[in-house]
Amino acid sequence: MKKTLDTSAAERSRGRRSRVGARALAAVGAAATLALTACGGSGSDSAAGAGDDGKNVTLISCTNSNPWCNGFNKGLEEQLGQEGVQVTTQTSDFDAAEASRQFAQAVSQRPDLILYYVNDPNAAVADYQKAQQAGVPVVVVDTVVGDESDGLIAAALQPDHEALGTFAAENIQEGLKAQGVTEGNVIAITGTATQNTTVVRMNAFREQMATTPEYTIVETQDGDWDPVKSATIASQMFAKYGPTGIAAIYGMADYQAASIAQAAEQAGAPLYPASDEGVVITGSNCATTGIDAMRAEKVYGGATQAPAQEAEQYTPYIMQVLNGESLDSDGPISVPVERITYTTVEDFADICVY
């Protein structure tokens, strides 16, 4: 059973922005932009936090060459560092085998806690078991865990991935209806297909799109959270269906959506709302490139799940686990998210630009 924070999404988002902007986002100011996100390389190692008398946490996460991951990793290091926690970060390029190797190494070093961004939920079960045998608690962050993790992890912290998938569909439906489109082909270019995160978002996306059967999902492609790969896939789709044969595209991350918009322009496809009619493109978590594309009216919308803000939301729960306190939850803890469109983009830019 999923537990959701009882603070309203709007109040939470607006109430935290000044602190996030002045503190956590400042630490993320050097995050990679789209040009740095070819997602090559793995195995980076960094440490941040307090001295030897504080708690020690190992973060096994996604690659810092990805802008969202870089923002999230730096945000957690900043937030936990302020609590006196020393954080050692190991990253990989969405590679489950490499993440498992890093996890085993972390277990051997006996930190007070391992934070785990899970790439393959099935393969991760063996990792959880190793940690449990060694007496090292595990908190899964951002990603969705399966039932197999029951009793093996201390907590699972995640954004509302179902809402993120639903928001993407609502953006597409809203944009197409505004143009008076009565039927059309829809493409989904997703995050890493093996992740439960991707599966949950796509299930919610399909469920919402089913309420408008005139808009048909004709292709679902694995973009692997990679803007370069996503642009390549989009180019292939426009070659297959033609510049006017695609009504809408869902790029699962906003930086994917921005690169898809570039591919659409190169293919000669008009974009809505920059043009009175054209392809509706949406993301479902925010990034600088997505915000800029919404401002330019080349991407219709996206959603929050801002990395530094998410790190701030997770920190109290992580500290509870470190302090041996009960989280009073029988399932994943979900933090709220909000839908963004090109008309509301400035309401969220301060937490989404990093």
C-alpha positions as CSV (number, residue, x, y, z in Angstrom):
1,M,0.0,0.0,0.0
2,K,1.4,3.3,-1.1
3,K,1.6,6.2,1.4
4,T,1.4,9.7,0.2
5,L,2.5,12.8,2.0
6,D,-0.5,14.6,3.5
7,T,0.8,18.1,2.5
8,S,-1.0,19.4,-0.6
9,A,1.1,19.4,-3.7
10,A,0.6,23.1,-4.4
11,E,1.4,24.2,-0.9
12,R,4.4,21.9,-0.7
13,S,5.8,23.1,-4.0
14,R,5.4,26.8,-3.4
15,G,6.3,26.6,0.3
16,R,9.7,25.0,-0.3
17,R,10.9,26.9,-3.3
18,S,12.8,29.8,-1.6
19,R,14.8,27.3,0.5
20,V,15.5,25.0,-2.4
21,G,16.5,27.8,-4.7
22,A,18.9,29.3,-2.1
23,R,20.4,26.1,-0.8
24,A,19.9,22.8,-2.6
25,L,19.7,24.2,-6.1
26,A,22.8,26.3,-5.6
27,A,24.7,23.1,-5.0
28,V,23.4,21.7,-8.2
29,G,24.2,24.8,-10.3
30,A,26.9,23.0,-12.2
31,A,24.6,20.2,-13.3
32,A,25.1,18.8,-16.8
33,T,23.0,20.4,-19.6
34,L,21.7,18.6,-22.7
35,A,25.0,18.8,-24.4
36,L,26.6,16.7,-21.6
37,T,23.9,14.0,-21.5
38,A,25.1,11.4,-24.0
39,C,25.1,9.2,-20.8
40,G,28.5,7.7,-21.4
41,G,30.7,6.3,-18.7
42,S,30.0,4.9,-15.3
43,G,31.5,4.2,-11.9
44,S,32.0,7.7,-10.6
45,D,32.8,8.1,-6.9
46,S,32.4,11.2,-4.8
47,A,32.0,11.9,-1.1
48,A,30.3,14.7,0.8
49,G,29.3,15.4,4.3
50,A,30.5,15.7,7.9
51,G,33.4,14.2,9.8
52,D,34.1,10.8,11.2
53,D,31.7,11.2,14.1
54,G,28.7,11.4,11.7
55,K,26.6,8.7,10.0
56,N,28.0,7.2,6.8
57,V,25.7,6.6,3.8
58,T,26.5,5.1,0.4
59,L,24.4,6.3,-2.5
60,I,24.2,3.9,-5.5
61,S,22.7,6.0,-8.2
62,C,22.3,6.8,-11.8
63,T,25.0,8.6,-13.8
64,N,26.0,12.2,-13.2
65,S,26.3,12.7,-17.0
66,N,22.4,12.7,-16.9
67,P,21.2,16.1,-15.8
68,W,18.3,14.9,-13.6
69,C,20.6,12.3,-11.9
70,N,23.3,14.8,-11.3
71,G,20.8,17.2,-9.7
72,F,19.4,14.4,-7.5
73,N,22.8,13.1,-6.4
74,K,24.1,16.5,-5.6
75,G,20.8,17.4,-3.8
76,L,21.0,14.3,-1.6
77,E,24.7,15.0,-0.8
78,E,23.8,18.6,0.2
79,Q,20.7,17.8,2.2
80,L,22.2,14.9,4.1
81,G,25.5,16.8,4.6
82,Q,23.5,19.5,6.4
83,E,22.3,16.7,8.8
84,G,25.9,15.7,9.6
85,V,25.8,12.7,7.3
86,Q,28.8,11.7,5.1
87,V,27.7,10.5,1.7
88,T,29.8,8.4,-0.7
89,T,28.2,8.3,-4.2
90,Q,28.7,5.6,-6.8
91,T,27.0,6.0,-10.2
92,S,26.4,3.9,-13.3
93,D,24.8,4.5,-16.7
94,F,21.5,2.8,-15.8
95,D,23.5,-0.4,-15.8
96,A,22.0,-3.0,-13.4
97,A,25.1,-5.2,-13.3
98,E,27.4,-2.3,-12.6
99,A,25.1,-1.0,-9.9
100,S,25.0,-4.5,-8.3
101,R,28.8,-4.6,-8.3
102,Q,28.9,-1.2,-6.6
103,F,26.2,-2.3,-4.1
104,A,28.3,-5.4,-3.1
105,Q,31.3,-3.2,-2.6
106,A,29.3,-0.9,-0.4
107,V,28.0,-3.7,1.7
108,S,31.5,-4.9,2.3
109,Q,32.4,-1.4,3.7
110,R,29.5,-1.6,6.2
111,P,28.0,1.9,5.9
112,D,25.1,2.9,8.2
113,L,22.8,2.9,5.3
114,I,22.7,2.3,1.5
115,L,20.5,4.5,-0.7
116,Y,19.7,2.6,-3.9
117,Y,18.5,3.8,-7.2
118,V,17.3,0.5,-8.7
119,N,17.7,-0.2,-12.4
120,D,16.4,-3.8,-12.4
121,P,13.9,-4.6,-9.6
122,N,14.3,-8.4,-10.0
123,A,18.1,-8.4,-10.0
124,A,18.1,-6.0,-7.0
125,V,16.5,-8.7,-4.7
126,A,19.8,-10.5,-4.4
127,D,21.4,-7.2,-3.5
128,Y,18.9,-6.6,-0.7
129,Q,19.5,-10.0,0.7
130,K,23.3,-9.4,0.8
131,A,22.7,-6.2,2.7
132,Q,20.3,-7.8,5.1
133,Q,22.7,-10.6,5.9
134,A,25.4,-8.0,6.6
135,G,23.0,-5.9,8.8
136,V,23.1,-2.9,6.5
137,P,19.7,-1.2,6.0
138,V,18.7,-0.2,2.5
139,V,16.4,2.6,1.4
140,V,15.3,2.6,-2.3
141,V,15.1,6.1,-3.7
142,D,13.2,7.5,-6.7
143,T,12.6,4.1,-8.3
144,V,9.7,1.6,-7.9
145,V,10.3,-1.7,-6.1
146,G,8.4,-4.9,-6.5
147,D,6.7,-7.1,-3.9
148,E,9.8,-9.2,-3.8
149,S,11.4,-6.5,-1.7
150,D,9.0,-6.9,1.2
151,G,10.9,-7.4,4.4
152,L,14.3,-6.8,2.8
153,I,14.5,-3.0,2.7
154,A,13.9,-0.3,5.3
155,A,11.9,2.0,3.0
156,A,11.1,2.9,-0.5
157,L,10.9,6.6,-1.3
158,Q,9.5,7.8,-4.7
159,P,7.6,10.5,-6.5
160,D,4.1,9.7,-7.5
161,H,5.0,7.9,-10.7
162,E,1.4,7.1,-11.5
163,A,0.5,10.8,-11.5
164,L,3.5,11.5,-13.7
165,G,2.3,9.1,-16.3
166,T,-1.2,10.4,-16.1
167,F,-0.1,14.1,-16.4
168,A,1.7,13.3,-19.6
169,A,-1.4,11.8,-21.1
170,E,-3.5,14.8,-19.9
171,N,-1.0,17.2,-21.5
172,I,-1.3,15.3,-24.8
173,Q,-5.1,15.1,-24.6
174,E,-5.4,18.8,-23.7
175,G,-3.1,19.9,-26.5
176,L,-4.8,17.8,-29.2
177,K,-8.3,18.9,-28.2
178,A,-7.2,22.5,-28.2
179,Q,-6.3,22.1,-31.9
180,G,-9.5,20.2,-32.7
181,V,-7.7,17.0,-33.6
182,T,-10.2,14.2,-33.8
183,E,-7.8,11.3,-34.3
184,G,-4.0,10.8,-34.4
185,N,-1.0,8.6,-33.7
186,V,0.8,8.9,-30.4
187,I,4.4,7.8,-29.8
188,A,6.0,7.0,-26.3
189,I,9.7,7.2,-25.9
190,T,10.4,5.9,-22.4
191,G,12.9,5.7,-19.7
192,T,14.8,2.4,-19.2
193,A,12.3,-0.3,-20.0
194,T,13.5,-2.7,-17.3
195,Q,12.7,-0.3,-14.5
196,N,9.4,-0.6,-12.6
197,T,9.4,3.2,-12.7
198,T,9.0,3.1,-16.5
199,V,6.4,0.4,-16.3
200,V,4.3,2.2,-13.7
201,R,4.4,5.5,-15.6
202,M,3.5,3.8,-18.9
203,N,0.6,1.9,-17.4
204,A,-0.8,5.2,-16.0
205,F,-0.2,6.9,-19.3
206,R,-2.0,4.1,-21.3
207,E,-4.9,4.1,-18.8
208,Q,-5.5,7.9,-19.2
209,M,-5.0,7.8,-23.0
210,A,-7.6,5.1,-23.2
211,T,-10.2,7.7,-22.2
212,T,-9.6,9.2,-25.6
213,P,-9.5,6.2,-27.9
214,E,-9.3,8.5,-31.0
215,Y,-5.7,9.1,-30.1
216,T,-3.9,5.8,-30.6
217,I,-0.5,4.8,-29.1
218,V,1.1,3.2,-32.1
219,E,4.8,2.9,-30.9
220,T,6.5,2.5,-27.5
221,Q,10.3,2.7,-27.7
222,D,12.9,2.4,-25.0
223,G,14.7,5.8,-24.8
224,D,16.8,4.7,-21.8
225,W,16.5,8.1,-20.1
226,D,18.9,9.3,-22.8
227,P,18.2,12.5,-24.8
228,V,20.5,11.6,-27.6
229,K,18.9,8.2,-28.1
230,S,15.5,9.7,-27.7
231,A,16.2,12.2,-30.5
232,T,17.4,9.4,-32.7
233,I,14.3,7.3,-32.1
234,A,12.1,10.4,-32.8
235,S,13.9,11.0,-36.1
236,Q,13.2,7.3,-37.1
237,M,9.5,7.7,-36.1
238,F,9.1,10.8,-38.3
239,A,10.8,9.0,-41.2
240,K,8.3,6.2,-40.8
241,Y,5.1,8.2,-40.3
242,G,6.0,11.5,-42.0
243,P,6.2,15.0,-40.5
244,T,2.5,15.2,-40.2
245,G,1.7,11.6,-39.4
246,I,2.4,11.9,-35.6
247,A,-0.1,13.8,-33.4
248,A,1.8,13.6,-30.1
249,I,5.0,12.2,-28.5
250,Y,5.6,11.4,-24.8
251,G,9.3,11.7,-23.8
252,M,9.4,10.3,-20.3
253,A,11.8,12.9,-19.0
254,D,11.6,16.6,-19.9
255,Y,15.2,16.6,-21.3
256,Q,14.0,13.7,-23.6
257,A,11.0,15.8,-24.6
258,A,13.3,18.7,-25.5
259,S,15.5,16.6,-27.7
260,I,12.5,15.1,-29.3
261,A,11.2,18.6,-30.2
262,Q,14.6,19.3,-31.9
263,A,14.2,16.1,-33.9
264,A,10.7,17.1,-34.9
265,E,11.8,20.4,-36.2
266,Q,14.6,18.8,-38.2
267,A,12.0,16.5,-39.7
268,G,9.9,19.5,-40.7
269,A,7.1,18.8,-38.3
270,P,5.3,21.8,-36.8
271,L,5.1,21.9,-33.0
272,Y,2.1,23.0,-30.9
273,P,1.6,25.6,-29.5
274,A,4.5,27.4,-31.3
275,S,2.4,26.7,-34.4
276,D,-1.3,26.9,-34.5
277,E,-1.4,23.2,-35.1
278,G,1.3,20.5,-34.8
279,V,2.8,17.8,-32.8
280,V,2.1,17.9,-29.0
281,I,5.2,16.9,-27.1
282,T,5.3,16.3,-23.3
283,G,7.7,15.1,-20.7
284,S,7.0,14.0,-17.1
285,N,9.7,15.2,-14.9
286,C,11.3,18.6,-15.0
287,A,14.7,19.8,-16.3
288,T,16.3,23.0,-17.5
289,T,16.0,22.0,-21.2
290,G,12.4,21.1,-20.7
291,I,11.6,24.4,-19.1
292,D,13.3,26.3,-21.9
293,A,11.4,24.3,-24.5
294,M,8.1,25.0,-22.8
295,R,9.0,28.7,-22.7
296,A,9.6,28.6,-26.4
297,E,6.3,26.7,-26.8
298,K,8.0,23.8,-28.5
299,V,7.1,21.4,-25.7
300,Y,3.6,21.5,-24.4
301,G,4.2,20.5,-20.8
302,G,5.8,18.2,-18.3
303,A,5.7,17.8,-14.5
304,T,7.6,18.4,-11.4
305,Q,9.8,15.7,-9.8
306,A,12.5,18.3,-9.5
307,P,15.7,16.5,-8.3
308,A,16.9,18.9,-5.6
309,Q,13.4,19.3,-4.2
310,E,12.9,15.5,-4.2
311,A,16.1,15.1,-2.3
312,E,14.8,17.6,0.3
313,Q,11.6,15.7,0.5
314,Y,13.3,12.4,1.1
315,T,15.8,13.6,3.7
316,P,13.5,13.5,6.8
317,Y,12.6,9.8,6.0
318,I,16.3,8.9,5.5
319,M,17.2,10.5,8.8
320,Q,14.4,8.5,10.5
321,V,15.9,5.3,9.2
322,L,19.4,6.3,10.2
323,N,18.1,7.1,13.7
324,G,16.4,3.8,14.0
325,E,12.9,5.2,14.0
326,S,9.8,3.6,12.5
327,L,8.5,5.2,9.3
328,D,4.9,4.1,10.1
329,S,4.3,2.9,6.6
330,D,3.5,-0.6,5.2
331,G,4.6,0.3,1.7
332,P,6.4,2.8,-0.5
333,I,6.2,6.4,0.5
334,S,5.2,8.6,-2.4
335,V,5.9,12.4,-2.5
336,P,3.6,14.6,-4.5
337,V,4.2,16.0,-8.0
338,E,2.4,18.6,-10.1
339,R,1.5,18.9,-13.8
340,I,3.2,21.7,-15.8
341,T,2.2,23.2,-19.1
342,Y,3.7,26.0,-21.2
343,T,1.1,28.3,-19.6
344,T,2.2,27.6,-16.0
345,V,5.9,27.0,-16.6
346,E,7.0,30.1,-14.7
347,D,5.3,28.9,-11.6
348,F,7.8,26.0,-11.5
349,A,10.9,27.3,-13.2
350,D,12.8,28.1,-10.0
351,I,12.8,24.4,-8.9
352,C,13.1,22.9,-12.3
353,V,16.1,24.8,-13.7
354,Y,19.3,23.2,-12.6
